[in-house]
Amino acid sequence: MRRELRAEWTKARTAPGTAWLLSAVVVLTAAASAAVAATVSCPAGGCDQDAPRLGLAGIQAGQAAVAIMAVFAVTGEYGSGMIATTFAAMPRRGRVLAAKAAVLTGLTLAAGTVAVLASVLAARLILPGNGFTAANGHPPPSLADGPTLGAAAGTVLYLALIALFSLGAATALRDSATAAGVVCGVLYVLPLIPHMLADPGWRRLLWQATPANAGLAIQTTTHLDDLPLGPWEGLGVTAAWAAAALLGAWLLVRTRGVRA
């Protein structure tokens, strides 16, 4: 396994797009979070807003860069034909997939941590000027606060799970455009469908089964009883999607040829 990890780390480190995409995760997340924080306000009488969740809202932009990085980590090799060389040098394909997942997870956790810290800092600087003060019942977001810390840590884990789900989907589909379209559809289109349903039971059930809706519940720190699924249970749904995608990829990569 050490040889596979070293090889995948070398590929990730030397690929021209990796640094740009990791930077995009941080910049997109922090910028979008700052923009959301700048557009909301809390009147003097108080407001029913979840300040930590507002401060982490930019993750919905940053996850796109994570997904693209994960897709290219696989489809780039299939597109160039280098995957045949990889499997010839390391014929245990399951180990290759595991090494890709490990390297991708490490990179995503690193970038996600920086992105979340920058988002919390932006919210801490911006929200008090918009009325989110201790006097109004909303002290500035701080990682010293247990719920905020849980939301921040859970958000980093959510990004890592999205990376693994995207990696599994890309390994199964092999084509960059197709994989990116499927992953973005799951992340940005599927979450809208529950809001289009009239039946509250089906709406709740589909919300609970959607990886983005359920997973991002981890950012919620207030009114937890109103959620269709608890924060950590929701993150478990996203983990189940990632596990299913990786399992399917593992089964396919062991039985199919290497051509895209």
Backbone as JSON, one array per atom type, in Angstrom:
{
  "sequence": "MRRELRAEWTKARTAPGTAWLLSAVVVLTAAASAAVAATVSCPAGGCDQDAPRLGLAGIQAGQAAVAIMAVFAVTGEYGSGMIATTFAAMPRRGRVLAAKAAVLTGLTLAAGTVAVLASVLAARLILPGNGFTAANGHPPPSLADGPTLGAAAGTVLYLALIALFSLGAATALRDSATAAGVVCGVLYVLPLIPHMLADPGWRRLLWQATPANAGLAIQTTTHLDDLPLGPWEGLGVTAAWAAAALLGAWLLVRTRGVRA",
  "N": [[0.81, -1.21, 0.0], [2.06, 1.16, 0.59], [3.57, 1.83, -1.64], [1.59, 2.43, -3.53], [0.36, 4.62, -2.33], [2.48, 6.47, -2.36], [2.8, 6.79, -5.1], [0.3, 7.88, -5.88], [0.3, 10.22, -4.41], [2.41, 11.56, -5.61], [1.37, 11.94, -8.19], [-0.85, 13.62, -7.6], [0.48, 15.8, -6.48], [2.03, 16.76, -8.58], [0.29, 17.25, -10.64], [-1.05, 19.74, -12.77], [-3.46, 21.07, -12.15], [-4.15, 20.66, -9.49], [-3.21, 22.35, -7.35], [-4.46, 24.74, -8.03], [-7.18, 24.05, -7.82], [-7.37, 23.33, -5.12], [-6.83, 25.81, -4.01], [-9.05, 27.12, -5.0], [-11.09, 25.91, -3.54], [-10.71, 27.04, -1.01], [-10.87, 29.84, -1.55], [-13.36, 30.19, -2.87], [-15.15, 29.21, -0.93], [-14.64, 30.86, 1.35], [-15.09, 33.43, 0.25], [-17.78, 33.28, -0.62], [-19.03, 32.75, 1.82], [-18.42, 35.11, 3.23], [-19.83, 36.91, 1.63], [-22.48, 36.11, 2.04], [-22.69, 36.61, 4.81], [-22.46, 39.36, 4.75], [-24.83, 40.18, 3.64], [-26.98, 39.68, 5.28], [-28.97, 40.68, 8.11], [-29.57, 41.58, 11.54], [-32.1, 42.8, 13.44], [-32.52, 45.28, 16.08], [-34.22, 44.22, 17.97], [-33.66, 41.58, 18.02], [-33.27, 38.37, 16.32], [-34.22, 35.42, 14.48], [-32.02, 33.74, 13.55], [-29.47, 31.5, 12.45], [-26.43, 31.99, 13.28], [-23.78, 30.71, 13.09], [-24.3, 28.89, 10.98], [-24.9, 30.64, 8.9], [-22.38, 31.78, 8.62], [-20.98, 29.68, 7.54], [-22.02, 29.21, 5.1], [-20.86, 29.41, 2.6], [-19.8, 27.0, 1.89], [-21.28, 25.63, 0.07], [-20.55, 26.64, -2.34], [-17.81, 26.1, -2.39], [-17.75, 23.3, -2.42], [-18.06, 22.55, -5.04], [-15.56, 22.89, -6.27], [-14.14, 20.94, -4.88], [-15.46, 18.63, -5.78], [-14.84, 18.69, -8.53], [-12.05, 18.45, -8.46], [-11.83, 15.86, -7.43], [-13.05, 14.38, -9.45], [-11.35, 14.84, -11.66], [-9.07, 13.64, -10.69], [-9.34, 11.01, -11.3], [-10.51, 10.7, -13.92], [-8.72, 12.05, -15.51], [-6.55, 10.34, -15.8], [-7.75, 8.2, -17.12], [-8.56, 9.46, -19.46], [-6.13, 10.17, -20.67], [-5.0, 7.74, -21.01], [-3.12, 6.83, -19.26], [-3.89, 5.31, -17.15], [-3.67, 2.64, -17.78], [-0.94, 2.21, -17.6], [-0.61, 2.7, -14.9], [-2.07, 0.56, -13.72], [-0.64, -1.54, -14.75], [1.81, -1.28, -13.48], [1.0, -1.38, -10.87], [-0.84, -3.79, -10.14], [-2.86, -4.46, -8.33], [-5.78, -3.36, -8.18], [-7.73, -2.47, -6.41], [-6.23, -1.48, -4.3], [-5.02, 0.68, -5.52], [-7.24, 2.35, -5.95], [-7.94, 2.77, -3.28], [-5.69, 4.15, -2.41], [-5.85, 6.47, -3.97], [-8.18, 7.49, -2.86], [-7.35, 7.96, -0.21], [-5.29, 9.91, -0.5], [-6.73, 11.97, -1.74], [-8.61, 12.49, 0.25], [-6.97, 13.45, 2.31], [-5.93, 15.84, 1.14], [-8.32, 17.24, 0.76], [-9.28, 17.52, 3.38], [-7.29, 19.19, 4.41], [-7.48, 21.55, 2.8], [-10.18, 22.08, 3.25], [-10.24, 22.62, 5.99], [-8.77, 25.02, 6.17], [-10.46, 26.62, 4.6], [-12.86, 26.61, 6.09], [-12.01, 27.76, 8.51], [-11.32, 30.3, 7.57], [-13.85, 31.15, 6.77], [-15.29, 31.22, 9.18], [-13.83, 33.19, 10.49], [-14.34, 35.37, 8.78], [-17.11, 35.63, 9.17], [-17.12, 36.27, 11.87], [-15.98, 38.77, 11.81], [-17.7, 40.26, 10.19], [-20.49, 39.84, 10.78], [-21.16, 41.01, 13.4], [-21.33, 43.75, 12.76], [-23.68, 43.81, 11.4], [-25.67, 43.57, 13.21], [-25.6, 41.19, 14.61], [-25.01, 40.61, 17.54], [-23.96, 40.09, 20.96], [-25.79, 41.32, 22.59], [-28.1, 41.13, 21.13], [-28.57, 38.5, 21.27], [-26.9, 36.97, 19.73], [-23.89, 36.18, 19.86], [-20.64, 36.81, 18.38], [-19.54, 34.35, 16.0], [-17.57, 31.7, 17.22], [-14.92, 29.39, 17.59], [-14.53, 28.5, 20.07], [-16.94, 28.05, 21.09], [-19.02, 25.35, 21.67], [-21.21, 24.25, 19.93], [-20.68, 25.74, 17.56], [-18.08, 24.93, 16.97], [-18.56, 22.2, 16.51], [-20.19, 22.41, 14.22], [-18.36, 23.54, 12.43], [-16.27, 21.61, 12.33], [-17.75, 19.42, 11.42], [-18.46, 20.37, 8.92], [-16.05, 20.36, 7.53], [-15.6, 17.6, 7.47], [-17.8, 16.9, 5.93], [-17.09, 17.97, 3.42], [-14.93, 16.27, 2.82], [-16.29, 13.85, 2.53], [-17.87, 14.43, 0.3], [-15.86, 14.63, -1.58], [-15.0, 11.95, -1.66], [-17.33, 10.66, -2.53], [-17.53, 11.83, -5.08], [-15.17, 10.89, -6.22], [-15.7, 8.13, -6.32], [-17.92, 8.11, -8.07], [-16.74, 9.18, -10.38], [-14.82, 7.23, -10.95], [-16.44, 5.1, -11.63], [-17.8, 6.11, -13.85], [-15.88, 7.26, -15.57], [-15.64, 9.22, -17.58], [-14.93, 12.66, -17.87], [-16.76, 14.87, -18.29], [-19.26, 13.63, -18.06], [-19.13, 12.51, -15.47], [-18.71, 14.83, -13.9], [-21.09, 16.17, -14.46], [-23.02, 14.42, -13.38], [-22.29, 14.37, -10.65], [-22.5, 17.11, -9.93], [-25.2, 17.41, -10.43], [-26.28, 15.79, -8.42], [-25.42, 17.26, -6.2], [-26.46, 19.86, -6.55], [-28.89, 19.94, -7.97], [-30.56, 17.78, -7.19], [-31.08, 18.45, -4.41], [-33.06, 20.36, -4.7], [-35.41, 19.15, -5.41], [-37.04, 18.06, -3.25], [-38.35, 20.41, -2.38], [-40.15, 20.85, -4.33], [-42.2, 19.1, -4.05], [-45.51, 18.37, -3.07], [-46.57, 16.73, -1.1], [-46.02, 16.38, 2.29], [-44.85, 14.2, 3.63], [-43.4, 12.74, 1.66], [-41.74, 14.8, 0.88], [-40.21, 15.22, 3.17], [-38.99, 12.7, 3.43], [-37.46, 12.5, 1.05], [-35.77, 14.65, 1.43], [-34.31, 13.73, 3.6], [-32.91, 11.7, 2.38], [-31.21, 12.88, 0.61], [-27.92, 13.66, -0.2], [-26.65, 16.22, 0.01], [-28.54, 17.98, 1.24], [-29.09, 16.54, 3.64], [-26.47, 16.16, 4.64], [-25.49, 18.8, 5.01], [-26.93, 19.59, 7.15], [-25.37, 19.37, 9.32], [-24.31, 21.82, 9.85], [-26.15, 23.21, 11.29], [-27.09, 24.84, 14.26], [-29.12, 25.69, 15.87], [-32.59, 25.21, 16.8], [-32.77, 22.41, 16.42], [-34.62, 20.39, 16.65], [-36.42, 20.85, 14.67], [-35.39, 19.9, 12.36], [-35.51, 17.54, 9.66], [-33.79, 15.46, 10.03], [-31.23, 14.63, 12.32], [-28.15, 16.54, 12.88], [-25.66, 14.97, 12.88], [-26.63, 12.52, 12.1], [-27.5, 13.22, 9.6], [-25.06, 13.74, 8.36], [-24.19, 11.18, 8.32], [-25.8, 10.11, 6.31], [-24.68, 11.31, 4.03], [-22.2, 10.09, 4.2], [-22.97, 7.47, 3.7], [-23.72, 7.63, 1.0], [-21.2, 8.22, -0.1], [-19.81, 5.88, 0.59], [-21.29, 3.96, -0.83], [-20.81, 4.8, -3.47], [-18.02, 4.43, -3.65], [-17.84, 1.7, -3.18], [-19.22, 0.67, -5.4], [-17.48, 1.64, -7.38], [-15.15, 0.22, -6.73], [-15.94, -2.44, -7.23], [-16.4, -2.3, -9.98], [-13.93, -1.45, -11.02], [-12.35, -3.62, -10.63], [-13.25, -5.48, -12.4], [-13.63, -4.47, -14.97], [-12.19, -3.43, -18.16], [-9.39, -1.27, -18.92], [-9.81, 0.84, -20.6], [-11.26, 4.02, -21.38]],
  "CA": [[0.0, 0.0, 0.0], [2.92, 2.33, 0.65], [3.96, 2.19, -3.01], [0.43, 3.05, -4.17], [0.19, 5.95, -1.74], [3.53, 7.33, -2.86], [2.52, 7.09, -6.5], [-0.85, 8.77, -5.98], [0.7, 11.52, -3.9], [3.23, 12.19, -6.66], [0.45, 12.4, -9.24], [-1.62, 14.77, -7.11], [1.37, 16.94, -6.24], [2.58, 17.28, -9.83], [-0.78, 17.6, -11.59], [-1.11, 21.2, -12.84], [-4.69, 21.66, -11.65], [-4.42, 20.38, -8.09], [-3.0, 23.53, -6.52], [-5.51, 25.72, -8.36], [-8.46, 23.6, -7.29], [-7.31, 23.47, -3.67], [-6.98, 27.25, -3.74], [-10.44, 27.48, -5.29], [-11.91, 25.47, -2.41], [-10.57, 28.04, 0.06], [-11.32, 31.16, -1.98], [-14.81, 30.18, -3.12], [-15.86, 29.04, 0.33], [-14.51, 32.05, 2.18], [-15.73, 34.57, -0.4], [-19.23, 33.11, -0.57], [-19.44, 32.91, 3.22], [-18.36, 36.53, 3.54], [-20.92, 37.57, 0.91], [-23.73, 35.82, 2.76], [-22.65, 37.34, 6.07], [-22.61, 40.79, 4.48], [-26.16, 40.5, 3.12], [-28.02, 39.44, 6.29], [-28.93, 41.61, 9.23], [-30.36, 41.22, 12.71], [-32.57, 44.05, 14.04], [-32.22, 45.5, 17.49], [-35.07, 43.38, 18.79], [-33.23, 40.19, 17.91], [-33.69, 37.67, 15.11], [-34.19, 33.96, 14.6], [-31.05, 33.3, 12.57], [-28.4, 30.61, 12.92], [-25.23, 32.71, 12.86], [-22.73, 29.83, 12.59], [-24.66, 28.34, 9.68], [-24.71, 31.72, 7.94], [-20.95, 31.94, 8.4], [-20.44, 28.54, 6.8], [-22.86, 29.0, 3.91], [-20.05, 29.36, 1.39], [-19.37, 25.64, 1.57], [-22.03, 25.17, -1.1], [-19.75, 27.02, -3.51], [-16.52, 25.41, -2.34], [-17.86, 21.87, -2.7], [-17.93, 22.34, -6.49], [-14.13, 22.71, -6.56], [-13.78, 19.63, -4.34], [-15.99, 17.61, -6.69], [-14.07, 18.72, -9.78], [-10.73, 17.9, -8.16], [-11.97, 14.42, -7.29], [-13.35, 13.82, -10.78], [-10.14, 14.89, -12.49], [-8.07, 12.72, -10.14], [-9.53, 9.71, -11.94], [-10.78, 10.75, -15.36], [-7.53, 12.51, -16.22], [-5.75, 9.17, -16.16], [-8.46, 7.42, -18.14], [-8.56, 10.22, -20.71], [-4.8, 10.14, -21.27], [-4.55, 6.35, -21.17], [-2.1, 6.5, -18.28], [-4.41, 4.36, -16.19], [-3.13, 1.33, -18.14], [0.4, 2.15, -17.02], [-0.78, 2.6, -13.45], [-2.48, -0.78, -13.35], [0.44, -2.47, -15.1], [2.83, -1.16, -12.44], [0.38, -1.75, -9.58], [-2.0, -4.56, -10.6], [-3.91, -4.59, -7.31], [-6.55, -2.16, -8.49], [-8.4, -1.99, -5.2], [-5.26, -0.68, -3.54], [-4.85, 1.95, -6.24], [-8.41, 3.16, -5.63], [-7.83, 3.16, -1.87], [-4.64, 5.17, -2.31], [-6.42, 7.71, -4.51], [-9.13, 8.0, -1.87], [-6.61, 8.45, 0.95], [-4.61, 11.16, -0.86], [-7.76, 12.97, -1.97], [-9.18, 12.85, 1.55], [-6.01, 14.3, 3.01], [-5.9, 17.16, 0.52], [-9.59, 17.92, 0.99], [-9.33, 17.91, 4.79], [-6.41, 20.34, 4.61], [-8.09, 22.73, 2.18], [-11.45, 22.35, 3.91], [-9.97, 23.23, 7.29], [-8.42, 26.42, 5.93], [-11.66, 27.3, 4.11], [-13.81, 26.78, 7.19], [-11.44, 28.75, 9.43], [-11.47, 31.62, 6.93], [-15.27, 31.5, 6.78], [-15.65, 31.59, 10.56], [-13.2, 34.49, 10.75], [-15.1, 36.38, 8.04], [-18.38, 35.83, 9.86], [-16.84, 36.94, 13.15], [-15.67, 40.18, 11.54], [-18.77, 40.94, 9.45], [-21.83, 39.73, 11.37], [-21.48, 42.0, 14.45], [-21.72, 45.01, 12.14], [-25.04, 43.68, 10.88], [-26.61, 43.38, 14.31], [-25.42, 39.9, 15.28], [-24.22, 40.91, 18.72], [-24.38, 39.39, 22.17], [-26.98, 42.0, 23.09], [-29.23, 40.64, 20.36], [-28.65, 37.06, 21.41], [-26.05, 36.31, 18.74], [-22.47, 36.53, 19.98], [-19.88, 36.48, 17.16], [-19.15, 32.94, 15.91], [-16.25, 31.4, 17.79], [-14.66, 27.97, 17.72], [-14.56, 28.17, 21.49], [-18.32, 27.65, 21.36], [-19.18, 23.94, 21.29], [-22.0, 24.04, 18.71], [-19.99, 26.29, 16.39], [-16.96, 24.04, 16.68], [-19.12, 21.0, 15.9], [-20.62, 22.74, 12.87], [-17.17, 23.76, 11.61], [-15.6, 20.32, 12.12], [-18.62, 18.62, 10.58], [-18.42, 20.88, 7.56], [-14.81, 19.83, 6.93], [-15.85, 16.18, 7.18], [-18.75, 16.87, 4.8], [-16.32, 18.17, 2.19], [-14.17, 15.05, 2.54], [-17.24, 12.85, 2.04], [-18.22, 14.81, -1.06], [-14.71, 14.25, -2.41], [-15.01, 10.5, -1.83], [-18.46, 10.34, -3.4], [-17.18, 12.25, -6.44], [-14.15, 9.96, -6.69], [-16.36, 6.88, -6.66], [-18.72, 8.32, -9.27], [-15.85, 9.37, -11.52], [-14.2, 5.94, -11.26], [-17.45, 4.28, -12.29], [-18.23, 6.7, -15.13], [-14.64, 7.41, -16.32], [-15.63, 10.4, -18.46], [-14.91, 13.88, -17.05], [-17.99, 15.65, -18.42], [-20.37, 12.85, -17.51], [-18.98, 12.41, -14.01], [-18.94, 16.16, -13.32], [-22.51, 16.46, -14.57], [-23.76, 13.6, -12.41], [-21.97, 14.82, -9.29], [-23.11, 18.43, -9.72], [-26.64, 17.19, -10.36], [-26.58, 15.29, -7.07], [-25.13, 18.29, -5.21], [-27.16, 21.13, -6.72], [-30.24, 19.78, -8.52], [-31.32, 16.88, -6.32], [-31.59, 19.11, -3.21], [-34.22, 21.22, -4.99], [-36.6, 18.35, -5.68], [-37.99, 18.0, -2.11], [-39.12, 21.64, -2.28], [-41.16, 20.84, -5.39], [-43.21, 18.1, -3.74], [-46.6, 18.87, -2.23], [-46.79, 15.84, 0.02], [-44.97, 16.62, 3.3], [-44.15, 12.97, 3.95], [-42.42, 12.48, 0.61], [-40.77, 15.88, 0.92], [-39.31, 14.95, 4.29], [-38.23, 11.49, 3.14], [-36.46, 12.78, 0.03], [-34.78, 15.53, 2.05], [-33.45, 12.88, 4.44], [-32.09, 10.82, 1.54], [-30.37, 13.68, -0.28], [-26.63, 13.83, 0.5], [-26.32, 17.61, 0.3], [-29.46, 18.49, 2.26], [-28.86, 15.84, 4.91], [-25.12, 16.4, 5.12], [-25.29, 20.18, 5.44], [-27.6, 19.79, 8.43], [-24.32, 19.42, 10.33], [-24.02, 23.23, 10.12], [-27.23, 23.78, 12.09], [-26.81, 24.9, 15.7], [-30.34, 26.08, 16.58], [-33.84, 24.56, 16.36], [-32.42, 21.09, 15.89], [-35.81, 19.53, 16.62], [-37.18, 21.12, 13.45], [-34.74, 19.26, 11.23], [-36.0, 16.19, 9.34], [-32.77, 14.51, 10.44], [-30.24, 15.29, 13.15], [-26.93, 16.93, 12.16], [-24.71, 13.89, 12.67], [-27.32, 11.51, 11.29], [-27.47, 13.71, 8.22], [-23.72, 13.5, 7.83], [-24.13, 9.75, 8.06], [-26.4, 9.89, 5.0], [-23.66, 11.64, 3.05], [-21.19, 9.03, 4.28], [-23.52, 6.29, 3.02], [-23.59, 7.88, -0.44], [-19.79, 8.08, -0.45], [-19.45, 4.47, 0.7], [-21.91, 3.24, -1.94], [-20.09, 5.16, -4.69], [-16.71, 3.79, -3.63], [-18.03, 0.26, -3.32], [-19.51, 0.42, -6.81], [-16.25, 1.86, -8.14], [-14.23, -0.89, -6.45], [-16.42, -3.61, -7.94], [-16.23, -2.1, -11.42], [-12.52, -1.32, -11.41], [-11.74, -4.95, -10.57], [-13.78, -6.37, -13.45], [-13.64, -3.88, -16.3], [-10.92, -3.1, -18.78], [-8.83, 0.03, -18.51], [-10.11, 1.91, -21.55], [-12.36, 4.9, -20.97]],
  "C": [[0.85, 1.27, 0.0], [3.31, 2.8, -0.75], [2.81, 2.91, -3.72], [0.21, 4.47, -3.63], [1.23, 6.93, -2.26], [3.26, 7.75, -4.31], [1.37, 8.08, -6.64], [-0.53, 10.16, -5.44], [1.54, 12.28, -4.93], [2.35, 12.73, -7.78], [-0.3, 13.65, -8.81], [-0.74, 16.0, -6.97], [1.86, 17.58, -7.53], [1.52, 17.64, -10.87], [-0.97, 19.11, -11.59], [-2.36, 21.81, -12.2], [-4.92, 21.51, -10.16], [-4.3, 21.62, -7.21], [-4.08, 24.57, -6.76], [-6.84, 25.32, -7.75], [-8.49, 23.66, -5.76], [-7.46, 24.94, -3.26], [-8.42, 27.69, -3.96], [-11.37, 27.05, -4.16], [-11.9, 26.54, -1.32], [-11.2, 29.37, -0.36], [-12.83, 31.19, -2.17], [-15.6, 30.08, -1.82], [-15.82, 30.3, 1.17], [-15.22, 33.25, 1.57], [-17.25, 34.47, -0.34], [-19.75, 33.27, 0.85], [-19.45, 34.38, 3.62], [-19.5, 37.29, 2.87], [-22.25, 37.34, 1.6], [-23.79, 36.6, 4.07], [-22.9, 38.83, 5.87], [-24.03, 41.17, 4.07], [-27.28, 40.27, 4.13], [-27.87, 40.44, 7.43], [-29.84, 41.12, 10.34], [-30.8, 42.52, 13.39], [-32.31, 44.11, 15.53], [-33.04, 44.61, 18.41], [-34.67, 41.92, 18.78], [-33.76, 39.54, 16.66], [-33.52, 36.16, 15.31], [-33.29, 33.38, 13.51], [-30.01, 32.4, 13.23], [-27.08, 31.2, 12.43], [-24.1, 31.79, 12.39], [-23.04, 29.25, 11.22], [-24.52, 29.41, 8.59], [-23.22, 31.87, 7.6], [-20.32, 30.83, 7.6], [-21.17, 28.29, 5.49], [-22.05, 28.86, 2.63], [-19.58, 27.98, 1.0], [-20.11, 25.11, 0.34], [-21.36, 25.6, -2.4], [-18.45, 26.23, -3.54], [-16.59, 23.94, -2.67], [-17.75, 21.57, -4.2], [-16.46, 22.11, -6.86], [-13.63, 21.37, -6.03], [-14.23, 18.53, -5.29], [-15.18, 17.54, -7.97], [-12.68, 18.13, -9.57], [-10.79, 16.38, -8.07], [-12.23, 13.76, -8.63], [-12.09, 13.76, -11.64], [-9.05, 13.95, -11.98], [-8.15, 11.35, -10.79], [-9.63, 9.84, -13.45], [-9.6, 11.27, -16.16], [-6.67, 11.35, -16.66], [-6.44, 8.33, -17.23], [-8.43, 8.14, -19.48], [-7.23, 10.16, -21.42], [-4.3, 8.73, -21.56], [-3.51, 5.92, -20.16], [-2.59, 5.5, -17.23], [-3.9, 2.95, -16.48], [-1.74, 1.15, -17.56], [0.33, 1.98, -15.51], [-1.1, 1.17, -13.03], [-1.44, -1.84, -13.74], [1.52, -2.46, -14.01], [2.3, -1.62, -11.09], [-0.91, -2.5, -9.88], [-3.11, -4.74, -9.59], [-4.77, -3.32, -7.34], [-7.28, -1.6, -7.28], [-7.49, -1.12, -4.36], [-5.03, 0.68, -4.2], [-6.01, 2.88, -5.91], [-8.35, 3.65, -4.2], [-6.78, 4.25, -1.69], [-5.13, 6.5, -2.85], [-7.36, 8.34, -3.49], [-8.41, 8.61, -0.67], [-5.94, 9.79, 0.66], [-5.64, 12.27, -1.05], [-8.38, 13.43, -0.65], [-8.25, 13.77, 2.32], [-5.96, 15.72, 2.46], [-7.18, 17.94, 0.81], [-9.71, 18.37, 2.45], [-8.46, 19.13, 5.05], [-7.03, 21.61, 4.05], [-9.39, 23.1, 2.88], [-11.27, 23.02, 5.26], [-9.63, 24.71, 7.13], [-9.65, 27.21, 5.48], [-12.65, 27.58, 5.23], [-13.29, 27.81, 8.2], [-11.58, 30.16, 8.86], [-12.92, 32.07, 6.95], [-15.72, 31.94, 8.16], [-15.06, 32.95, 10.91], [-13.96, 35.6, 10.04], [-16.42, 36.68, 8.73], [-18.18, 36.58, 11.17], [-16.57, 38.43, 12.94], [-16.86, 40.94, 10.97], [-20.1, 40.96, 10.2], [-22.12, 40.72, 12.5], [-21.89, 43.36, 13.89], [-23.12, 45.0, 11.56], [-26.05, 43.34, 11.97], [-26.5, 42.06, 15.03], [-24.46, 40.1, 16.45], [-24.75, 40.13, 19.91], [-25.65, 40.0, 22.74], [-28.24, 41.52, 22.38], [-29.35, 39.12, 20.41], [-27.8, 36.28, 20.44], [-24.6, 36.76, 18.92], [-21.72, 36.13, 18.71], [-19.47, 35.02, 17.14], [-17.72, 32.72, 16.41], [-16.1, 29.89, 17.91], [-14.55, 27.53, 19.18], [-15.97, 27.76, 21.93], [-18.55, 26.25, 20.82], [-19.99, 23.71, 20.04], [-21.33, 24.58, 17.45], [-18.82, 25.41, 15.99], [-17.46, 22.75, 16.01], [-19.56, 21.25, 14.46], [-19.43, 22.9, 11.94], [-16.47, 22.43, 11.31], [-16.43, 19.42, 11.21], [-18.62, 19.07, 9.14], [-17.17, 20.4, 6.83], [-14.99, 18.36, 6.57], [-16.81, 16.03, 6.0], [-18.01, 17.03, 3.48], [-15.53, 16.92, 1.82], [-15.08, 13.96, 2.0], [-17.69, 13.15, 0.62], [-17.09, 14.44, -2.02], [-14.72, 12.75, -2.67], [-16.17, 10.06, -2.71], [-18.13, 10.67, -4.85], [-16.13, 11.32, -7.03], [-14.79, 8.64, -7.12], [-17.18, 7.01, -7.94], [-17.84, 8.44, -10.51], [-15.17, 8.06, -11.92], [-15.17, 5.04, -12.0], [-17.76, 4.79, -13.69], [-17.07, 6.95, -16.09], [-14.56, 8.66, -17.2], [-15.78, 11.66, -17.61], [-16.24, 14.61, -17.09], [-19.17, 14.92, -17.8], [-20.3, 12.8, -15.99], [-19.25, 13.75, -13.35], [-20.42, 16.52, -13.36], [-23.33, 15.69, -13.55], [-23.53, 14.11, -10.99], [-22.61, 16.18, -9.0], [-24.63, 18.34, -9.67], [-27.05, 16.72, -8.98], [-26.42, 16.4, -6.03], [-26.03, 19.51, -5.32], [-28.59, 21.01, -7.27], [-31.1, 18.91, -7.62], [-31.84, 17.56, -5.06], [-32.83, 19.97, -3.44], [-35.52, 20.42, -5.1], [-37.53, 18.25, -4.48], [-38.87, 19.23, -2.0], [-40.22, 21.72, -3.34], [-42.31, 19.88, -5.11], [-44.25, 18.68, -2.8], [-46.8, 18.02, -0.98], [-45.69, 16.0, 1.07], [-44.19, 15.36, 3.67], [-43.07, 12.64, 2.95], [-41.33, 13.55, 0.62], [-39.74, 15.64, 2.01], [-38.4, 13.75, 4.0], [-37.13, 11.76, 2.12], [-35.38, 13.71, 0.57], [-33.8, 14.69, 2.86], [-32.51, 12.03, 3.61], [-31.13, 11.57, 0.63], [-29.05, 14.0, 0.4], [-26.3, 15.26, 0.86], [-27.23, 18.18, 1.38], [-29.17, 17.86, 3.62], [-27.49, 16.18, 5.49], [-24.9, 17.8, 5.66], [-26.09, 20.52, 6.69], [-26.58, 19.86, 9.57], [-23.98, 20.86, 10.7], [-25.04, 23.87, 11.05], [-26.89, 23.72, 13.58], [-28.03, 25.3, 16.52], [-31.54, 25.33, 15.99], [-33.57, 23.18, 15.75], [-33.63, 20.17, 15.79], [-36.64, 19.74, 15.36], [-36.58, 20.44, 12.22], [-35.37, 17.9, 10.94], [-35.05, 15.09, 9.8], [-31.73, 15.25, 11.27], [-28.96, 15.59, 12.4], [-25.98, 15.78, 11.87], [-25.33, 12.72, 11.92], [-27.32, 11.93, 9.83], [-26.11, 13.51, 7.58], [-23.52, 12.02, 7.54], [-24.76, 9.39, 6.72], [-25.39, 10.19, 3.9], [-22.56, 10.59, 3.03], [-21.67, 7.76, 3.58], [-23.45, 6.44, 1.51], [-22.14, 7.69, -0.89], [-19.37, 6.62, -0.43], [-20.03, 3.67, -0.47], [-21.19, 3.53, -3.26], [-18.74, 4.47, -4.76], [-16.82, 2.28, -3.79], [-18.33, -0.1, -4.77], [-18.28, 0.6, -7.67], [-15.27, 0.71, -7.96], [-14.65, -2.15, -7.21], [-16.18, -3.49, -9.44], [-14.77, -2.09, -11.83], [-11.82, -2.67, -11.41], [-12.14, -5.82, -11.76], [-13.72, -5.81, -14.85], [-12.24, -3.71, -16.86], [-10.49, -1.7, -18.38], [-9.16, 1.15, -19.49], [-11.31, 2.72, -21.08], [-13.62, 4.58, -21.8]]
}
